[in-house]
Amino acid sequence: MTALYDIANEYRKAFEELSQIEDLDEQTIRDSLAHIEASMAEKCVAVQKVRLSLQGDVDAIDKEIKRLNGLKTAAKNKYERLGAYIRDEMIHSGNKTLDGKIFKFTLRNPSPSVLIEDESLVPDEWKEVKVTATVRKKDVLAALKAGEEVPGCKQHLGDPSLMVR
């Protein structure tokens, strides 16, 4: 089966050759290119079928990722709960260390940390100010479209997007 890019090249080459013939009218050129265009449309349909199959794979993979993330979260939560269960029972029983056959358990004293109850009451000398600047692309585009020059920016057209109905 011929590749889509080969069909496109054949179409472009035929169009260029036909458009150089002075006596040909537009309808004759269209009729001459119709069979190549039909082949190209047929190939595009085949490629689109592959795309749709791949989209189904992507959807299935997304569902599986979601399912696996749920399992991961459940296992992680169970892991944390079981660790807290061991810790809580050691505290409740008053044991700071337990020596099992495989594992040794020790309760470590907690590290000091800060609990901020009301951030608005904390003096400025204890605060760090962070400033983030971002370019407002919509505003820059509007200015460029209006003919203004914006240093460091230029209007850019991306690739055309494919619509399939």
C-alpha positions, 0 to 999 in steps of 0.5 A, a space after each residue: 500500500 502506498 504511503 500518504 506522503 508518497 500520494 501527496 508528493 504524486 499529487 503535488 508533482 502532477 499539479 505542478 506539471 499540469 499547471 505548466 501546460 498553458 492550454 489546459 483549463 481548470 476543469 481538465 486539471 481537476 479531472 486529471 487530479 481526481 484519481 490521485 485525490 481519491 487515493 489520498 482520501 482513501 489513505 486518510 480514511 485508513 490512517 484515521 481508523 488507526 488513529 481511532 484505534 490508538 485513541 481507544 488504547 489511550 482511553 483504556 490506558 487512562 482508565 487503567 492508570 486511574 484504577 492503579 492510582 486508586 490501588 496505590 493510594 489504598 495501599 499507601 493509606 493502609 501502610 500509613 495506618 498500620 505504621 500509626 497503629 504500631 506507634 499508637 499501641 507502643 505509646 499506649 503500652 509505654 514501650 519505647 522499644 520492641 525487639 522482634 525476630 525480624 524488626 526492631 521498633 523504636 519510638 523516636 522523640 519528635 523534632 521541634 516544628 512551628 505551628 502557625 495559628 494566625 499568619 496575619 499576626 506574624 511580624 514581617 521580619 519573619 516573612 519571606 516575600 515571593 514575586 512571580 512575573 508571568 507574561 500575559 500572552 493574550 494581551 501581548 497577542 492583542 497588542 501585536 494584532 493592533 500593530 504595536 511592537 512588544 520587545 521580545 515578542 512576535 506573532 506566530 502561527 502554529 501548525 494547522 489543526 486537523 478536524 475530522 468529522 
